[in-house]
């Protein structure tokens, strides 16, 4: 069975963006050391346009072959004129408002997102599924998440978009690894206790 991994960046106080979803405060922390980590460990999490700009478009996918994201996350790419932000992966966008996909590489999931993710997890593949965001989709899929990879940047927002927009429920995870970087960022990896 494939894993669903929520690979997400956040502030120390657990916000993935400001109240309006803006996460540009995180960009300065993607320095040379951090970028090398991403290229070595999670190259497929770098959007296709960024991979091309960095000259790493030919890097093979190491952990994921599929990405799931919410409509708000997808809209960020659409605003840039990019209808397939992860063209090197199979792309699924959860949306109740997009009637049809603006790109043949992107499948819109308008109903039963958890059911569709369970189908993806049951596929025969050596690679897993990358949950890109956002908050609402992560909240909807919280019971399906098998692994968390949390990139915490050394800033506090005070308020904003939480990692999970969901009701109160205790879900226990175990720590697999913690890695710190010279810029103050920390990457923690957890697996769900089942």
Long-range contacts (C-beta under 8 A, 24 or more apart in sequence): 1-121, 1-122, 2-120, 2-121, 2-122, 2-123, 2-125, 2-127, 2-128, 2-129, 3-121, 3-128, 3-129, 3-146, 3-147, 4-68, 4-117, 4-120, 4-121, 4-128, 4-129, 4-131, 4-141, 4-144, 4-145, 4-146, 4-147, 5-63, 5-64, 5-128, 5-129, 5-130, 5-131, 5-145, 5-146, 5-147, 5-148, 5-149, 6-131, 6-138, 6-141, 6-145, 6-147, 6-148, 6-149, 6-163, 7-42, 7-45, 7-130, 7-131, 7-132, 7-149, 7-151, 8-131, 8-133, 8-138, 8-148, 8-149, 8-150, 8-151, 8-163, 9-150, 9-151, 9-152, 9-153, 10-150, 10-151, 10-152, 10-153, 10-163, 11-152, 11-153, 11-155, 11-156, 11-157, 11-160, 12-152, 12-153, 12-154, 12-155, 12-156, 13-156, 13-157, 13-158, 14-162, 14-163, 15-157, 15-159, 15-160, 15-161, 15-162, 15-163, 16-133, 16-134, 16-135, 16-160, 16-161, 16-162, 16-163, 17-134, 17-135, 17-160, 17-161, 18-157, 18-159, 18-160, 18-161, 19-159, 19-160, 19-161, 21-72, 21-134, 21-161, 25-153, 25-155, 25-157, 26-153, 26-155, 29-153, 29-154, 29-183, 29-184, 29-185, 31-181, 31-182, 31-183, 33-181, 33-182, 33-183, 34-181, 34-183, 34-185, 37-179, 37-181, 37-187, 42-149, 44-86, 44-88, 44-89, 44-130, 45-130, 45-132, 47-77, 47-82, 47-85, 47-86, 48-82, 48-84, 48-85, 48-86, 48-87, 48-88, 49-80, 49-82, 49-85, 51-88, 57-88, 61-88, 61-89, 61-127, 63-127, 63-128, 63-130, 64-89, 64-127, 64-128, 64-129, 64-130, 65-89, 65-90, 65-125, 65-127, 65-128, 66-90, 66-91, 66-92, 66-120, 66-125, 66-127, 66-128, 66-129, 66-130, 67-91, 67-92, 67-129, 67-130, 67-131, 67-132, 68-92, 68-93, 68-94, 68-109, 68-113, 68-117, 68-120, 68-129, 68-130, 68-131, 68-132, 68-137, 68-141, 69-93, 69-94, 69-131, 69-132, 69-133, 69-134, 69-137, 70-94, 70-95, 70-133, 70-134, 70-135, 70-136, 70-137, 71-95, 71-96, 71-97, 71-98, 72-133, 72-134, 72-136, 73-132, 73-133, 73-134, 73-137, 74-106, 78-102, 86-132, 89-130, 92-116, 92-120, 94-137, 94-140, 113-137, 113-140, 113-141, 114-140, 114-141, 114-143, 114-144, 117-141, 117-144, 118-144, 134-161, 135-161, 135-162, 135-163, 135-164, 135-165, 136-165, 138-163, 138-164, 138-165, 138-166, 139-164, 139-165, 139-166, 140-166, 142-166, 142-169, 142-171, 143-171, 145-192, 146-191, 146-192, 147-189, 147-190, 147-191, 147-192, 148-173, 148-188, 148-189, 148-190, 149-187, 149-188, 149-189, 150-187, 150-188, 150-189, 150-190, 151-185, 151-186, 151-187, 152-185, 152-186, 152-187, 152-188, 153-184, 153-185, 154-183, 154-184, 154-185
